[in-house]
Amino acid sequence: MTLKWFREEVLRPSRIIDRETTDASDGGKGIFERARERVEGLLAEHKPTPLPAGVQAELTAIMTADARRHGMNELPKL
């Protein structure tokens, strides 16, 4: 870490890694608990952009052709 980044990190600590003791931060949650909660929150609020028309069918055709080349008759069902 350089002196340039040292000041920024001190002023803006991470939501996951903090400088507090475990008793004082997030009700005593550890780094793994805070990280898991952050990941779950990101996944819950993420809204993927839909694929343009025809792209999913084209991707399925490409994957099916590749699967056949490797001895599979069809793609696994999801």
C-alpha positions, 0 to 999 in steps of 0.5 A, spaced: 500 500 500 502 506 498 501 513 502 496 515 496 492 509 498 493 509 505 489 516 506 483 513 502 482 507 505 483 510 512 477 515 510 473 509 507 473 503 510 470 497 507 463 494 509 466 487 510 473 489 513 473 494 518 477 497 523 472 496 529 473 490 534 468 484 533 464 487 539 462 494 536 461 492 529 455 489 526 453 486 533 459 482 533 459 479 526 465 476 523 468 478 516 465 471 513 458 473 516 458 480 513 461 478 507 456 472 506 450 477 508 453 482 502 453 477 497 446 475 499 444 482 498 447 483 492 444 477 489 437 478 491 437 485 488 441 484 482 436 484 476 440 482 469 438 485 463 434 480 458 438 478 452 436 480 445 430 476 441 433 470 438 440 470 442 438 465 447 436 460 442 442 461 438 446 460 444 442 454 445 443 451 438 451 453 439 451 449 446 447 443 443 452 442 437 458 442 441 454 437 446 453 432 440 460 433 438 462 430 445 457 425 445 451 428 448 444 427 444 441 433 448 443 438 453 441 437 461 435 439 463 435 445 468 
